[in-house]
Amino acid sequence: MRILPLLLIISCFFISCNRKQNNQGNHKFTNDLINETSPYLLQHAHNPVDWKAWNQETLDQAKAENKLIIISVGYSACHWCHVMEEESFENETVAKLMNDNFISIKVDREERPDIDQIYMNAVQLMTGKGGWPLNCIALPDGRPIFGGTYFTKDEWTKALTELSYLYKNNPKKASEYADKLIKGIQKSQLVTVNNDEANFKNLEVFTAVKSWQKDLDYKEGGLVGETKFPMPGSLHFLLRYSIQNNDKSIQKYVQTTLTKMANGGIYDAIGGGFARYSVDSKWHIPHFEKMLYDNAQLVSLYSDAYLATKEELYKKTVYETLNFVEKELMATDGAFYSSLDADSKNKAGKQEEGSYYVWKKEELQSILQSDYPLFQEYFNSNENGLWENQNYVLFRNQSDKDFALKNKLTLKELDSKVKNWKQILLTARNKRSRPHLDNKTLTSWNALMIKGYVSAYRAFKNPHYKAIALKNANFIINNQLKKDGSLNHSYKEGKSSIVGFSEDYAAVIDAFIAVYQITLDEKWLNKAKQLTDNTITHFWDKKSSMFYFTSNASTNLIARKMEIADNVIPGSNSILAHNLFLLGHYYLNDTYSKTAEKMLNNVKEDALQSPAEYYNWLDLMLNYTDNYFEVALSGKDAIAKTIQLQSYYLPNILIAGATKESKLPILENRFINNETYIYVCVNKACKMPERDVVIAVNKIKNSL
């Protein structure tokens, strides 16, 4: 769809960077955003633009004054959002133009993904592209007529002037265009209901993966391209697929990717944790912001990869990343914050990307002294690691084993040296100006982090990881779960706000099922079921069997969307389908099971044609194409045997267990005093129960 010819189309920047701290001077101006809690919105509270938050009062004002609406969407880690702020939104002339002719609304896309989803869709229809900052102009009723991403001051001024003139002099033309656009928005992402009988075949998944392989970078890992984004979910699927189907090529690809990322500059070798992405094809130069959702999912991935391979690098990566999360992103009440910025003040007191993380050669030499030559070789503070402005981004291109052998060190001696280097440099780095923290808490992202801690506990049996998972799960129950059984999306400074989206329900249900599997405390499974029933009541579209992103209580949006495809985070529908599959087994609930199957059948064709965009759906498909085992442990030693069972990488099993008689349907009539039996079943057909975990595991593995 093309935009009105008199308007300038600006291409989008796919750059998610960090904010520059505002130079707000003496706070000459203050707008309504001063009353918000979002760090991103508060950063704009002293712009001369009369920014308002998205709420019914603001939307009613636009209608009452018959003014066009500017909907400007960004987030705390968005560099070009803040460039546009400095160039346009802090300019008093531009602000006057906006204030006189428009109602201006600022939106934090992390707080309001529902609004972002709709207007991003509109911009993509208009321009064929999308990204942030997202700037959309809408009629007083919210229907968009123009949009783009980053605008220079002159481009923005020109667009606003022409749009204002158009609406005042030819409102009918603007309304006609909006009608066409809104139809496109409402049609996009609609699911075609598949009424054919569900029939999932392993050959179909095999063919989909084969078509995907042309986009895989077997040398450097990740996808072929000039930039590298960690895609934990798709790598998780490929890891599972490669082991269940004994595909050594794919397994090697996954391990190459994990090794390259853990050794690359995208990983913070000194403080732990991963940056959002790298701007080169070798994982070397990161875009330095750190997001909770990336690190949560990567912890899960590396934990499972360790179970599958016993690679020590993966274990070290998990331990260091969780150490970073607890030091930098965790509150005392167990909540997790959202992100750390890329920019921070350099020695000159100016905001500079990566200044907290990079090193000058002279500084390293001064700190490490006689150890510097060895350090230089290990972390490539040489021509290989040079970035810009004579800064080095540390990375590795040798395994510890090879490096130790080459330098006539034992692995123990090398490990001791590396730990010492990291501690010395961390102490030095802590004296620098720290990156800005986005300290809002998002329910869905916290649930991903719970899953990360559960995965780490399963892999490494560290009781601390289990304790942290439980602490955050209880935080969600105590703060984000309301008395009516619904969830809130955001939390900050003791205030829980914004009605939850399907992504919140999907992720929390998934996390609570995972917590049940390490505790065998049925409280968590029952909570998961209650949340599932609430989701069905308020989000489910009975006609398609899919779930809307917003609940039926949401009233002030121009369209109700469904999140079908998988992105960096799997789409809410695919997570919910997984949840329904599992809960259908636990509770012998045929409605859950049939809904999961129907959802998968609806997207089957798209998933097989575009596997990279539907990886989590393909993961669910493996539950149907290969054997999927219900493993029920009942008896006094059920917890101990569950821990032992979880020492194996078994992605195609569901674990249920109880140390006493249980009313959970999957466990009924399986308890015998003074015994602990392991029941291994497929499609309600069970093998003879076993007492020995190893024997039970071999039964599962031999059935693959």
C-alpha positions, 0 to 999 in steps of 0.5 A: 500500500502506498502513502499519500504522494505529498508525504515523504517516506522515511526508511526505517533503521533496524538499530536497537541501540541505547539511549543518550541521557538527556541534557535537560538543563534546568527543566524549563518545561514539564509535561504530563509524562512527569506522572508516569513510571516508565523510565523511557516516558520520564526521559521525555517529561521535560521536552517542550512538546506537550507529551501525553500518555496513552489513556482514554482521557488523551484520546477523548481530548483529540476527538473533542479538539478535532486534532490529529494524533502523533503516536511516537513509540520508542524504548529505553535502549533505542539510540535513534529514538533519542537522536530524534528527541534531541533534534526535534522534540527538544526544539522549541520551534518543532514543539510549537508546531506539534503543540498547536496542531496535534495531540502528541502521545509518547508510548514505551513499546515495552510497556504497551506492546499492543499499541506498538503492534498496531501502529508498527503494522500500519507503518509496515503496510505504508512503507514496507519496513518497520523499526524504532523510533516509530512515529505515526500520525493518526486521525482523532479516532486513532486511525493512522494516515502516515508513518515512518521511523526516524525523521530528521528535523526538516523531514519531520517539520515538513511532514507535520506541516503538510499533514496539518494542512491536508487534514484542515483542508481535505479531511475527507481524503485523509479519512478515505485513506485511513479506511483503506489502511485500517482494513489492511491492519485488520486483515494482517496476521489473520489466521486461516482456519484449517479444517483439515484433519491434523496430520503432522509428519516427521518428513515435513519437519525434515524438509522445512529444516533442509530449506532453512539450512541455506540461511545458516552460517556454518562457519561463524554461527547464527544466520548468514549476514552482516549482523548477528542476532542471538535467536535463542528459541530457534537454536533451542529448536535446532538443538532438539531437532538435531539430537532427536533426529541424529542430525550431526550437521545441525548439532555441530552448527548449534554448537559452533553458534553457541561457542562463537557467541560465548567467546565473542565480543557480544558476550561481556567477558569481564562482567558476564551477560550478552548484548542485544546483537553484534554489528559484524558477522563474527559476533565481535562488536556488539551493540552494547545494551543488555536486555533481560529477555535475551539473557533469560533465554540464552541461559535456558539454551546454554543450560540445555546445551550443557546437558546435551554436550557436557561442554564446560564453556556452556556451564561457565557462560551460564554461571557468569550470566546469572551472576550478572543478572543478580548483580545488575538486573535483580531487585531485593524483592526478587523482581528482575529489571528490563535492561542496561543501556549501551551508552554511558559517560566517558572520561570526558563526561560525554555519552559514548556507546560502549564506553563502560565495556571497552579498553585502551591498550595502555590501560590494560598494560597498566592494570595487568602489568607483566601478565599483559602479553599473555592476556593480550593473546588470550583476549585479542587486545591486538589488531584482531580486537581493535574497534574504533578510537583505539578501543578494544572489544575483548573476544576469544578465538581459541579454546582454553585447551588449545591456548593452554597447550600452546602456552605450556600451561595446565588448564587449572593454571590458565583458569586461575589466571583468567579468573584473576584478570577478570576480577582485576578488570571488573574492579577497574571497570566499576570505577567508570560511569555506569550505564543507565538502568531501565528499572521497570519490571515486565511480567512476561520477561520475568517469567522468561528469567524464571525459566532460565533459572529452572533450566540452570537448576536442572543442568547444574543442581545448584540450589541457589538457582532453584531458590531464585526461580521460586522467589521470582515466581512468588513475586509474580503471584504476590504483585502481578496476579490480581484477585480476579485471577488476571495478570498485570503487565508492568511493575515499578516502585511498588505499583503494578499497572497495565492489564496483562497481554497474552504474552504475560499469560503465556510466559507465566504459565510456561514458567509455572509448569517448569517450576512444578517440574523441579519442585513437584509442588502441585501449587504451581501446576494448579496456578498454571491451569487457573491462568490458562482458564483465564486466558481462554475466557478473555483472549481466546477466539473460539472460531479460530482456536487462536488467542488475541494479544489483548483481552476482551476488556481492552476497548480503546484500540483500533484493531485487535491483533493476534501474535502468531509468528515467532521472533526473538521471543516466541510468539504468545500463541505458540507458547500457549499451544505448548502450554495447552499440550502439556496441561492436556497431558497433566489433567487429561483435559481433552479440550486443552489437547485438541485446542493445541492440535488445532492451533498447530494445524492452523499455522502448519503450512506457514511453519513449514514454508518459513521455519525461521519465523515459526520455530516454536511451532515446529518444536511443538510439531516434534511432540506429534511427529516423534514419540513424546513420553509422559514420565510419572514418578510416584513414591517417597524418593520421587524428588531425588529421582526427578533430579537424577532424571533431569541430569539427561537432555530429554526434550521429548518428555513431560515430568510429573511426580509426587511423594504421596498419593496425588489427585492429579489425573496423570498420577492417580492410583500410582502411589505405593507405600515404601516404593518409588516407581517410574512410569514411562508412557506414550499415548496412554500406553505404558511400559512396565514401571521401573525403580531405576532412573538409568533403565527408564532413561534407556527405554526413552532413548532407545525409542527415539 
